[in-house]
Amino acid sequence: MQNEQLVNLVTAALEEVKAKDIVTIDVRGKTSITDFMVIASGASARQVKALAENVIEKAKEQGARPLGSEGLDGGEWALIDLNDVVVHVMQTETREHYDLERLWQGAEQSRAQHDEQGAE
């Protein structure tokens, strides 16, 4: 699976469980750790866990095995390492505190284009 396809799969899995403010950051050439970071917010520990678990499940269904995951039990910040795509799912307050988007402000960033006001 190509990196962009994996980013799209992750974004769709997050949208399916109603993640808020999904941002993709292209970090190719800026770090050797990964190519893309996807950051999303959940409203509660339960939602953060559900979002992370859905990403893992959908990735596995498409043959992308996570290298690891962290924080699923706590629900404040979950991380899923899909090798070339690293997913951060955080409660809103935690996301605001760590402000990963600012840390990677020199990298190209894009927001998911889902309809915030509901279906038309």
Phi and psi in degrees as GROMACS dihedral restraints (atoms count N, CA, C in turn):
[ dihedral_restraints ]
;  ai    aj    ak    al  type     phi  dphi    fc
    3     4     5     6     1   -70.4    20    10
    4     5     6     7     1   154.2    20    10
    6     7     8     9     1   -57.3    20    10
    7     8     9    10     1   -44.4    20    10
    9    10    11    12     1   -64.0    20    10
   10    11    12    13     1   -36.2    20    10
   12    13    14    15     1   -65.2    20    10
   13    14    15    16     1   -40.0    20    10
   15    16    17    18     1   -66.2    20    10
   16    17    18    19     1   -40.2    20    10
   18    19    20    21     1   -60.4    20    10
   19    20    21    22     1   -44.0    20    10
   21    22    23    24     1   -63.5    20    10
   22    23    24    25     1   -40.4    20    10
   24    25    26    27     1   -63.1    20    10
   25    26    27    28     1   -45.0    20    10
   27    28    29    30     1   -62.2    20    10
   28    29    30    31     1   -46.0    20    10
   30    31    32    33     1   -60.5    20    10
   31    32    33    34     1   -44.9    20    10
   33    34    35    36     1   -63.0    20    10
   34    35    36    37     1   -40.7    20    10
   36    37    38    39     1   -64.4    20    10
   37    38    39    40     1   -37.9    20    10
   39    40    41    42     1   -69.2    20    10
   40    41    42    43     1   -43.2    20    10
   42    43    44    45     1   -63.6    20    10
   43    44    45    46     1   -34.4    20    10
   45    46    47    48     1   -59.2    20    10
   46    47    48    49     1   -32.0    20    10
   48    49    50    51     1  -106.4    20    10
   49    50    51    52     1    20.4    20    10
   51    52    53    54     1    65.4    20    10
   52    53    54    55     1    41.3    20    10
   54    55    56    57     1   -63.4    20    10
   55    56    57    58     1   152.5    20    10
   57    58    59    60     1  -107.3    20    10
   58    59    60    61     1   147.7    20    10
   60    61    62    63     1    49.9    20    10
   61    62    63    64     1    61.8    20    10
   63    64    65    66     1   -81.1    20    10
   64    65    66    67     1   123.1    20    10
   66    67    68    69     1  -124.0    20    10
   67    68    69    70     1   135.4    20    10
   69    70    71    72     1  -109.5    20    10
   70    71    72    73     1   131.1    20    10
   72    73    74    75     1  -118.8    20    10
   73    74    75    76     1   123.2    20    10
   75    76    77    78     1   -86.8    20    10
   76    77    78    79     1   108.8    20    10
   78    79    80    81     1  -109.5    20    10
   79    80    81    82     1    15.6    20    10
   81    82    83    84     1   -59.5    20    10
   82    83    84    85     1   133.5    20    10
   84    85    86    87     1    81.9    20    10
   85    86    87    88     1    -5.2    20    10
   87    88    89    90     1  -109.8    20    10
   88    89    90    91     1   -20.2    20    10
   90    91    92    93     1  -154.0    20    10
   91    92    93    94     1   152.6    20    10
   93    94    95    96     1   -94.4    20    10
   94    95    96    97     1    -1.2    20    10
   96    97    98    99     1   -72.0    20    10
   97    98    99   100     1   -42.1    20    10
   99   100   101   102     1  -158.8    20    10
  100   101   102   103     1   172.4    20    10
  102   103   104   105     1  -100.3    20    10
  103   104   105   106     1   -35.0    20    10
  105   106   107   108     1  -135.5    20    10
  106   107   108   109     1   147.1    20    10
  108   109   110   111     1  -120.2    20    10
  109   110   111   112     1   136.8    20    10
  111   112   113   114     1  -117.9    20    10
  112   113   114   115     1   127.9    20    10
  114   115   116   117     1  -121.1    20    10
  115   116   117   118     1   134.2    20    10
  117   118   119   120     1  -144.8    20    10
  118   119   120   121     1   158.9    20    10
  120   121   122   123     1  -112.9    20    10
  121   122   123   124     1   146.4    20    10
  123   124   125   126     1  -123.8    20    10
  124   125   126   127     1   151.9    20    10
  126   127   128   129     1   -79.3    20    10
  127   128   129   130     1   -18.6    20    10
  129   130   131   132     1  -152.5    20    10
  130   131   132   133     1   169.3    20    10
  132   133   134   135     1   -59.6    20    10
  133   134   135   136     1   -40.1    20    10
  135   136   137   138     1   -62.3    20    10
  136   137   138   139     1   -43.2    20    10
  138   139   140   141     1   -70.1    20    10
  139   140   141   142     1   -40.0    20    10
  141   142   143   144     1   -57.0    20    10
  142   143   144   145     1   -45.7    20    10
  144   145   146   147     1   -63.2    20    10
  145   146   147   148     1   -44.3    20    10
  147   148   149   150     1   -63.6    20    10
  148   149   150   151     1   -40.3    20    10
  150   151   152   153     1   -62.5    20    10
  151   152   153   154     1   -49.0    20    10
  153   154   155   156     1   -62.1    20    10
  154   155   156   157     1   -44.6    20    10
  156   157   158   159     1   -63.7    20    10
  157   158   159   160     1   -36.2    20    10
  159   160   161   162     1   -68.1    20    10
  160   161   162   163     1   -39.4    20    10
  162   163   164   165     1   -60.1    20    10
  163   164   165   166     1   -46.8    20    10
  165   166   167   168     1   -61.2    20    10
  166   167   168   169     1   -45.9    20    10
  168   169   170   171     1   -62.4    20    10
  169   170   171   172     1   -47.7    20    10
  171   172   173   174     1   -66.3    20    10
  172   173   174   175     1   -38.1    20    10
  174   175   176   177     1   -63.3    20    10
  175   176   177   178     1   -46.6    20    10
  177   178   179   180     1   -60.5    20    10
  178   179   180   181     1   -39.6    20    10
  180   181   182   183     1   -59.3    20    10
  181   182   183   184     1   -29.3    20    10
  183   184   185   186     1   -98.3    20    10
  184   185   186   187     1     8.7    20    10
  186   187   188   189     1    86.9    20    10
  187   188   189   190     1     8.3    20    10
  189   190   191   192     1   -96.8    20    10
  190   191   192   193     1   102.3    20    10
  192   193   194   195     1   -84.3    20    10
  193   194   195   196     1   123.8    20    10
  195   196   197   198     1   -61.9    20    10
  196   197   198   199     1   138.5    20    10
  198   199   200   201     1   -73.5    20    10
  199   200   201   202     1   -25.3    20    10
  201   202   203   204     1   177.4    20    10
  202   203   204   205     1   168.5    20    10
  204   205   206   207     1  -147.6    20    10
  205   206   207   208     1   152.4    20    10
  207   208   209   210     1  -137.1    20    10
  208   209   210   211     1   151.5    20    10
  210   211   212   213     1    79.2    20    10
  211   212   213   214     1     8.2    20    10
  213   214   215   216     1   -65.6    20    10
  214   215   216   217     1   -32.6    20    10
  216   217   218   219     1   -72.1    20    10
  217   218   219   220     1   -40.3    20    10
  219   220   221   222     1   -74.4    20    10
  220   221   222   223     1   -41.5    20    10
  222   223   224   225     1    81.1    20    10
  223   224   225   226     1     4.2    20    10
  225   226   227   228     1   -86.9    20    10
  226   227   228   229     1   -41.1    20    10
  228   229   230   231     1  -150.0    20    10
  229   230   231   232     1   116.2    20    10
  231   232   233   234     1  -110.7    20    10
  232   233   234   235     1   139.9    20    10
  234   235   236   237     1  -125.0    20    10
  235   236   237   238     1   132.1    20    10
  237   238   239   240     1  -122.2    20    10
  238   239   240   241     1   122.4    20    10
  240   241   242   243     1   -99.5    20    10
  241   242   243   244     1   108.0    20    10
  243   244   245   246     1  -105.2    20    10
  244   245   246   247     1    28.8    20    10
  246   247   248   249     1    72.6    20    10
  247   248   249   250     1   -84.6    20    10
  249   250   251   252     1   -82.6    20    10
  250   251   252   253     1    -7.4    20    10
  252   253   254   255     1  -133.6    20    10
  253   254   255   256     1   122.8    20    10
  255   256   257   258     1  -110.7    20    10
  256   257   258   259     1   129.2    20    10
  258   259   260   261     1  -110.0    20    10
  259   260   261   262     1   128.1    20    10
  261   262   263   264     1  -114.4    20    10
  262   263   264   265     1   121.6    20    10
  264   265   266   267     1  -119.5    20    10
  265   266   267   268     1   122.1    20    10
  267   268   269   270     1  -134.4    20    10
  268   269   270   271     1   154.1    20    10
  270   271   272   273     1   -67.0    20    10
  271   272   273   274     1   152.0    20    10
  273   274   275   276     1   -54.3    20    10
  274   275   276   277     1   -45.4    20    10
  276   277   278   279     1   -63.8    20    10
  277   278   279   280     1   -40.4    20    10
  279   280   281   282     1   -65.6    20    10
  280   281   282   283     1   -42.3    20    10
  282   283   284   285     1   -62.7    20    10
  283   284   285   286     1   -43.7    20    10
  285   286   287   288     1   -63.0    20    10
  286   287   288   289     1   -38.7    20    10
  288   289   290   291     1   -65.1    20    10
  289   290   291   292     1   -48.2    20    10
  291   292   293   294     1   -83.4    20    10
  292   293   294   295     1   -25.8    20    10
  294   295   296   297     1    43.9    20    10
  295   296   297   298     1    58.1    20    10
  297   298   299   300     1   -59.9    20    10
  298   299   300   301     1   -32.4    20    10
  300   301   302   303     1   -59.9    20    10
  301   302   303   304     1   -39.3    20    10
  303   304   305   306     1   -67.6    20    10
  304   305   306   307     1   -39.3    20    10
  306   307   308   309     1   -61.5    20    10
  307   308   309   310     1   -30.4    20    10
  309   310   311   312     1  -109.0    20    10
  310   311   312   313     1    30.1    20    10
  312   313   314   315     1   -62.2    20    10
  313   314   315   316     1   -21.2    20    10
  315   316   317   318     1   -80.0    20    10
  316   317   318   319     1    -9.2    20    10
  318   319   320   321     1   -94.7    20    10
  319   320   321   322     1   153.9    20    10
  321   322   323   324     1   -66.3    20    10
  322   323   324   325     1   129.0    20    10
  324   325   326   327     1  -124.5    20    10
  325   326   327   328     1   143.5    20    10
  327   328   329   330     1  -140.1    20    10
  328   329   330   331     1   146.3    20    10
  330   331   332   333     1  -101.9    20    10
  331   332   333   334     1   144.2    20    10
  333   334   335   336     1   -62.0    20    10
  334   335   336   337     1   144.4    20    10
  336   337   338   339     1  -103.4    20    10
  337   338   339   340     1    34.9    20    10
  339   340   341   342     1   -74.5    20    10
  340   341   342   343     1   157.0    20    10
  342   343   344   345     1   -78.0    20    10
  343   344   345   346     1   108.9    20    10
  345   346   347   348     1   -70.2    20    10
  346   347   348   349     1   -25.2    20    10
  348   349   350   351     1   -94.2    20    10
  349   350   351   352     1     6.6    20    10
  351   352   353   354     1   101.3    20    10
  352   353   354   355     1   174.6    20    10
  354   355   356   357     1   -69.8    20    10
  355   356   357   358     1   148.8    20    10
